[in-house]
Amino acid sequence: MQQRILLIDDEVQIRRFMRISLQAEGFAYLEASNARQGIDMIALESPDLVILDLGLPDEDGFKVLQTLRSWSNLPVLVLTARDAEEEKVKLLEGGANDYLSKPFGIRELIARVRVLLRDLKESSNEETTPARLVFNDLEIDIPNHQVWHKAQLLTLSRKEFALLVMLARHPGRLITQQQLLTSIWGKSHVEDTHYLRIFVSQLRKKLQDNADDPTYILTEPGIGYRFIPLPLC
C-alpha cells in the first residue's frame, strides 16, 4: 500500500516538482495550496506524512503546525527559508519532526521523508531495538555496554555510551539537544548544552570522526545531532 504524502505549499512550481519527484519514488501524492486547505486535507485524507512550507498566503505555517499538534502526532517535515537558529529551535520545540532549509536537494528531502516514515513504522509496530547495532566499521553491543571500532574495543564512559546509543538507534534522524539532555542527564539539565559539546567531542575522538567531514556524527549547529550511517542488514 502506497504511503501518502501531503505537501502544503502555495508555489505552483514547487508543487509540480514535488509531485513528479514523490510519485517517482512510489509515494501517493496529495497537495494543498494554503493553510486552511491543508488542515482540511489532513482531516479528510489521513496522510502518512506532511511536508509543510512556512510561507503560506493565508496563515503562517507555524500556526498550522500548532493546530495540527493540538490533535495529531502526524510526522511533519517543515520547509523554511528562515535561517535563524532561534527559528529552527522554535519549529522543533513546536512539534516539527524535522526541517529542510531552502533551497534543498530532492535526494535529501526523499531521504528525510523515508527516515520519518521508518520511525513512524517502528513506533507503530512497537519494535524493540536490536541488542547489537552494526554500521560498517562500528559495532555497538548494547546489553554488554561494549563498542567496537575497526575491530578495536573502545573505552567509553556511561554517558558517552548512552549518547552514542541514543543517536545510533535513530540513524539519519535529527535528535535535538533538548531530547539528548533530557534523556541522558535529566530534565534539570535541559539547558546545559555545553555537556553535549564536551561529550560529542570526546566521542568523535574515540571514533576518529572528523567534525568537518564526519563519518558518524553530524552536527546541526544550535539544534542537535544526526547519526549518519545506516545499519548493515
The 8 nearest C-alpha neighbors of each residue, nearest first, counted from 0:
[[1, 2, 3, 27, 26, 25, 47, 46],
 [2, 0, 26, 27, 3, 25, 4, 28],
 [1, 3, 26, 27, 47, 0, 4, 46],
 [2, 4, 27, 46, 47, 28, 26, 1],
 [3, 5, 48, 28, 46, 49, 29, 47],
 [6, 4, 29, 49, 30, 50, 46, 28],
 [5, 7, 30, 50, 49, 8, 51, 29],
 [8, 6, 31, 51, 32, 37, 30, 52],
 [9, 7, 32, 52, 10, 6, 31, 33],
 [8, 10, 32, 33, 55, 11, 7, 56],
 [11, 9, 13, 12, 8, 14, 32, 15],
 [10, 12, 14, 13, 15, 9, 8, 32],
 [13, 11, 15, 14, 10, 16, 17, 9],
 [12, 14, 16, 10, 15, 11, 17, 8],
 [13, 15, 17, 11, 12, 16, 18, 10],
 [16, 14, 12, 18, 13, 17, 11, 19],
 [17, 15, 13, 19, 14, 18, 12, 20],
 [18, 16, 20, 14, 19, 15, 21, 13],
 [17, 19, 15, 21, 16, 20, 22, 14],
 [18, 20, 16, 22, 17, 21, 23, 15],
 [19, 21, 17, 23, 18, 22, 16, 24],
 [22, 20, 24, 23, 18, 26, 19, 17],
 [21, 23, 26, 25, 24, 19, 20, 18],
 [22, 24, 20, 21, 25, 19, 26, 18],
 [25, 23, 21, 22, 26, 20, 109, 19],
 [26, 24, 22, 23, 21, 27, 1, 2],
 [27, 25, 22, 2, 21, 1, 24, 3],
 [28, 26, 3, 1, 2, 4, 22, 25],
 [27, 29, 4, 3, 26, 18, 5, 22],
 [30, 28, 5, 4, 6, 27, 3, 31],
 [29, 31, 6, 5, 7, 28, 32, 14],
 [30, 32, 7, 37, 36, 33, 6, 8],
 [31, 33, 9, 8, 7, 36, 30, 37],
 [34, 32, 36, 55, 35, 31, 9, 37],
 [33, 35, 37, 36, 58, 57, 38, 63],
 [36, 34, 38, 37, 33, 39, 57, 58],
 [35, 37, 39, 33, 34, 38, 31, 40],
 [36, 38, 34, 31, 40, 35, 39, 7],
 [39, 37, 41, 35, 40, 36, 34, 42],
 [38, 40, 36, 42, 37, 41, 43, 35],
 [41, 39, 37, 43, 42, 44, 38, 36],
 [42, 40, 38, 45, 39, 44, 43, 37],
 [41, 43, 39, 40, 45, 44, 38, 46],
 [44, 42, 40, 41, 45, 39, 38, 46],
 [43, 45, 40, 41, 46, 42, 39, 29],
 [46, 44, 41, 42, 43, 47, 40, 3],
 [47, 45, 3, 48, 4, 44, 5, 41],
 [48, 46, 3, 4, 2, 45, 73, 49],
 [47, 49, 74, 4, 46, 75, 73, 5],
 [50, 48, 5, 75, 4, 6, 51, 76],
 [49, 51, 6, 76, 77, 75, 5, 7],
 [52, 50, 77, 7, 78, 49, 6, 76],
 [51, 53, 78, 8, 54, 77, 7, 60],
 [52, 54, 60, 59, 79, 55, 61, 51],
 [55, 53, 52, 59, 60, 56, 79, 8],
 [54, 56, 58, 33, 59, 57, 53, 9],
 [57, 55, 58, 33, 54, 9, 59, 34],
 [56, 58, 55, 34, 33, 59, 35, 54],
 [59, 57, 55, 34, 56, 60, 62, 63],
 [58, 60, 61, 62, 55, 53, 54, 63],
 [59, 61, 53, 63, 62, 55, 52, 54],
 [60, 62, 64, 63, 59, 65, 53, 90],
 [63, 61, 65, 64, 60, 59, 66, 58],
 [64, 62, 60, 66, 61, 65, 67, 34],
 [63, 65, 61, 67, 62, 66, 68, 60],
 [64, 66, 62, 68, 63, 67, 61, 69],
 [67, 65, 63, 69, 64, 68, 62, 70],
 [66, 68, 64, 69, 65, 71, 70, 63],
 [67, 69, 71, 65, 70, 66, 64, 72],
 [68, 70, 66, 67, 71, 65, 72, 64],
 [69, 71, 68, 67, 72, 66, 73, 65],
 [72, 70, 68, 73, 67, 69, 66, 74],
 [73, 71, 68, 74, 70, 67, 94, 75],
 [72, 74, 71, 48, 75, 47, 49, 67],
 [75, 73, 48, 96, 72, 49, 115, 76],
 [76, 74, 49, 95, 96, 50, 48, 77],
 [75, 77, 50, 97, 98, 96, 51, 49],
 [76, 78, 98, 51, 50, 52, 75, 99],
 [79, 77, 52, 99, 98, 51, 100, 53],
 [78, 80, 100, 81, 101, 53, 52, 77],
 [79, 81, 101, 100, 82, 78, 102, 53],
 [82, 80, 79, 83, 86, 100, 87, 101],
 [81, 83, 80, 84, 100, 86, 87, 79],
 [84, 82, 86, 85, 81, 87, 88, 80],
 [83, 85, 87, 86, 88, 221, 82, 222],
 [86, 84, 88, 83, 87, 89, 221, 82],
 [87, 85, 89, 83, 84, 88, 90, 81],
 [88, 86, 90, 84, 89, 85, 91, 83],
 [87, 89, 85, 91, 90, 86, 92, 222],
 [90, 88, 86, 92, 87, 91, 93, 85],
 [91, 89, 93, 87, 88, 92, 95, 86],
 [92, 90, 95, 88, 93, 94, 89, 87],
 [91, 93, 89, 94, 90, 88, 95, 87],
 [94, 92, 90, 91, 89, 95, 65, 64],
 [93, 95, 91, 92, 96, 90, 68, 64],
 [96, 94, 91, 75, 97, 90, 93, 76],
 [95, 97, 75, 76, 74, 94, 91, 98],
 [98, 96, 76, 95, 77, 173, 75, 91],
 [97, 99, 77, 76, 78, 100, 96, 95],
 [100, 98, 78, 77, 79, 101, 103, 97],
 [99, 101, 79, 80, 78, 102, 103, 98],
 [102, 100, 80, 103, 79, 99, 78, 81],
 [101, 103, 100, 104, 80, 99, 79, 78],
 [104, 102, 101, 100, 105, 99, 108, 107],
 [105, 103, 107, 106, 108, 102, 101, 109],
 [104, 106, 108, 107, 109, 103, 20, 17],
 [107, 105, 109, 108, 104, 110, 111, 103],
 [106, 108, 110, 105, 104, 109, 111, 103],
 [107, 109, 105, 111, 110, 106, 112, 104],
 [110, 108, 112, 106, 111, 107, 105, 113],
 [109, 111, 107, 113, 108, 112, 106, 114],
 [112, 110, 108, 114, 109, 113, 107, 115],
 [113, 111, 109, 115, 110, 114, 108, 116],
 [112, 114, 116, 110, 111, 115, 117, 109],
 [115, 113, 117, 111, 112, 116, 118, 110],
 [116, 114, 118, 112, 117, 113, 119, 111],
 [117, 115, 119, 113, 118, 114, 120, 112],
 [116, 118, 114, 120, 119, 115, 113, 121],
 [119, 117, 115, 121, 116, 120, 122, 114],
 [120, 118, 116, 122, 117, 121, 123, 115],
 [121, 119, 117, 123, 122, 118, 124, 116],
 [120, 122, 118, 124, 119, 126, 123, 125],
 [121, 123, 125, 119, 120, 124, 118, 126],
 [124, 122, 120, 125, 121, 119, 126, 118],
 [123, 125, 121, 126, 122, 120, 119, 127],
 [126, 124, 122, 123, 121, 127, 120, 128],
 [127, 125, 124, 121, 128, 122, 123, 120],
 [126, 128, 129, 125, 121, 130, 124, 122],
 [127, 129, 130, 126, 168, 131, 132, 141],
 [130, 128, 131, 127, 132, 141, 168, 126],
 [129, 131, 141, 142, 140, 128, 132, 139],
 [130, 132, 140, 129, 139, 141, 133, 138],
 [133, 131, 139, 138, 129, 140, 134, 130],
 [132, 134, 138, 230, 231, 137, 139, 135],
 [135, 133, 230, 137, 231, 136, 138, 228],
 [134, 136, 137, 133, 231, 230, 138, 228],
 [137, 135, 149, 148, 134, 138, 150, 133],
 [138, 136, 148, 134, 135, 147, 133, 149],
 [139, 137, 133, 147, 132, 146, 134, 148],
 [138, 140, 146, 132, 131, 141, 145, 133],
 [139, 141, 131, 145, 143, 144, 142, 146],
 [140, 142, 144, 130, 143, 139, 131, 145],
 [143, 141, 144, 140, 130, 145, 131, 139],
 [142, 144, 145, 141, 140, 146, 139, 130],
 [145, 143, 141, 142, 140, 146, 160, 139],
 [146, 144, 140, 143, 139, 147, 141, 152],
 [147, 145, 139, 153, 138, 152, 140, 148],
 [146, 148, 152, 138, 151, 150, 137, 153],
 [147, 149, 137, 151, 150, 136, 152, 138],
 [148, 150, 136, 151, 137, 147, 152, 138],
 [149, 151, 148, 147, 152, 136, 137, 138],
 [152, 150, 148, 147, 149, 153, 146, 137],
 [153, 151, 147, 146, 148, 150, 154, 145],
 [154, 152, 146, 147, 155, 151, 148, 205],
 [153, 155, 152, 156, 146, 145, 205, 160],
 [156, 154, 159, 160, 153, 157, 146, 158],
 [155, 157, 159, 158, 160, 154, 161, 198],
 [158, 156, 160, 159, 161, 155, 144, 162],
 [157, 159, 161, 160, 156, 162, 183, 198],
 [160, 158, 156, 162, 157, 161, 155, 163],
 [159, 161, 157, 163, 158, 162, 155, 156],
 [162, 160, 158, 164, 159, 163, 157, 165],
 [163, 161, 159, 165, 160, 164, 158, 166],
 [162, 164, 160, 166, 161, 165, 167, 159],
 [165, 163, 167, 161, 166, 162, 168, 160],
 [164, 166, 162, 168, 163, 167, 161, 169],
 [165, 167, 163, 164, 226, 168, 169, 162],
 [168, 166, 164, 169, 170, 165, 226, 163],
 [167, 169, 165, 166, 164, 170, 128, 132],
 [168, 170, 167, 172, 166, 171, 165, 226],
 [171, 169, 226, 167, 172, 229, 227, 168],
 [172, 170, 227, 226, 225, 169, 114, 173],
 [171, 173, 170, 169, 225, 174, 114, 226],
 [172, 174, 225, 224, 175, 223, 97, 171],
 [175, 173, 224, 223, 225, 172, 178, 176],
 [176, 174, 223, 178, 177, 222, 173, 179],
 [175, 177, 223, 179, 178, 180, 222, 174],
 [176, 178, 180, 175, 189, 179, 181, 190],
 [179, 177, 175, 181, 176, 180, 182, 174],
 [180, 178, 176, 182, 177, 181, 183, 175],
 [179, 181, 177, 184, 189, 183, 182, 178],
 [182, 180, 185, 186, 178, 179, 184, 189],
 [181, 183, 179, 180, 185, 178, 184, 186],
 [184, 182, 180, 181, 185, 179, 161, 158],
 [183, 185, 180, 181, 188, 182, 186, 187],
 [186, 184, 181, 187, 188, 182, 183, 180],
 [185, 187, 181, 189, 188, 184, 180, 182],
 [186, 188, 185, 189, 181, 184, 190, 191],
 [189, 187, 191, 186, 190, 185, 184, 180],
 [188, 190, 180, 186, 177, 191, 181, 187],
 [191, 189, 188, 192, 177, 187, 180, 193],
 [192, 190, 188, 193, 189, 194, 180, 195],
 [191, 193, 194, 195, 190, 196, 176, 189],
 [192, 194, 196, 195, 191, 197, 190, 198],
 [195, 193, 192, 197, 196, 191, 198, 180],
 [196, 194, 198, 193, 192, 197, 199, 176],
 [195, 197, 193, 199, 194, 198, 200, 192],
 [196, 198, 200, 194, 195, 199, 193, 201],
 [199, 197, 201, 195, 200, 196, 202, 159],
 [198, 200, 202, 196, 201, 197, 195, 203],
 [199, 201, 203, 197, 198, 202, 196, 204],
 [202, 200, 198, 204, 199, 203, 197, 205],
 [203, 201, 199, 205, 204, 200, 198, 206],
 [202, 204, 208, 206, 200, 201, 205, 207],
 [205, 203, 207, 201, 202, 206, 208, 200],
 [204, 206, 202, 203, 207, 201, 153, 208],
 [205, 207, 203, 208, 204, 202, 148, 215],
 [208, 206, 204, 205, 203, 209, 202, 214],
 [207, 209, 203, 206, 213, 214, 204, 210],
 [208, 210, 213, 212, 211, 207, 203, 214],
 [209, 211, 213, 212, 208, 217, 203, 216],
 [212, 210, 209, 213, 217, 208, 218, 214],
 [213, 211, 209, 210, 214, 208, 217, 215],
 [214, 212, 209, 210, 208, 215, 216, 217],
 [213, 215, 208, 216, 227, 212, 209, 228],
 [214, 216, 227, 226, 213, 228, 208, 217],
 [217, 215, 226, 225, 213, 227, 214, 218],
 [218, 216, 225, 224, 213, 226, 219, 227],
 [217, 219, 224, 220, 223, 216, 225, 210],
 [218, 220, 223, 222, 224, 221, 217, 225],
 [221, 219, 222, 218, 223, 84, 224, 217],
 [220, 222, 84, 219, 223, 88, 176, 218],
 [223, 221, 219, 220, 175, 176, 88, 224],
 [222, 224, 175, 176, 219, 174, 218, 221],
 [225, 223, 218, 174, 219, 217, 173, 175],
 [226, 224, 173, 217, 172, 171, 216, 227],
 [225, 227, 216, 170, 166, 171, 215, 167],
 [226, 228, 215, 171, 170, 225, 216, 217],
 [229, 227, 215, 170, 226, 134, 230, 171],
 [228, 230, 170, 134, 231, 227, 171, 226],
 [231, 229, 134, 133, 232, 228, 132, 170],
 [232, 230, 134, 133, 229, 135, 132, 228],
 [231, 230, 133, 229, 134, 132, 135, 131]]
